[in-house]
């Protein structure tokens, strides 16, 4: 790691219902995260990608981005549905 660059992230946003009464609020999370549009000169290796208060680990190998698990949420950023 140690490289910083702008890129785009494709991710599936899923709503997670909470248990409770009709006034309870649902929250959301992201899964199936993919990197697109990253600079081609980035070297192979592991990267941490951050977007909308989430972070996921990915590996660049011979020009292909490989996700290494689910996105995790920064606890400081609200994630409730409006």
N, C-alpha and C positions, 0 to 999 in steps of 0.2 A: 504494500500500500504506500501512500505518500503522494500519489498523483491526484490532482483535482481537475475536474472537467465538467462542462455542462452536457446534459444528455436529456433524452425523453424517456419516460417510463410508461409502459403499457401494463396495467394491472386490473384485475377483476375486483370490484368493490362488492362486498357482500354485507347484507344487513343481518345482524344477530339479534333476534328477539330476546327481551329480558322477561324473566318470570315476574309476575306482579299483576296488579289490577289494570283496568283499561287506561289509566293515566300514566302507566309506566312508559318510559321512553326506550326505543330501540337504539342500539349503537351499531356502528359499522367497522369493518376491517378490510384489509386487502390481501389477495392471494394471487397466485399465478403471475408474479411480477417478471417483466422482461425489459431489458435495456435496448433502446433503439437510438439512432442518431448520435452516438458517441464518436468523438474524434478517432479517426483511423490510426493515428500515431500512438495511441495508448499502448504501453507494453503489456504482454500477457501477465496475468497475476490475479490476486484477489482484490476486490474493491467493496467498499460500503457505499450503498446508494441511498440518498435521503430524499424524500418527497412528502409533502403535506403532513409532516409530523411523524412519518414512518421511516424505518430503515430496514434494508435487507442486504444480505451478503450475496455477492455474485463473483464469478470468476470469468476472466477473459482468457480464452484459449484458442489460438490460431484464428482470431477474428470472430469467434462465436462466444456469446455471453451465456453463461450457465448459472441459473439461479441456485442458491445453496440453502434453501429453506424458506420459511414464511417471513413476511414482513412483521416487524415488531413496532409497537407504538411508543412514541415519546409521551409519557404520562402527563406532560404539561399542556398538551394540545387536546382540546375537546373533540370527541368523536361521536356525538349524538346526532341523530337525524333531526332535521328541522320540522 
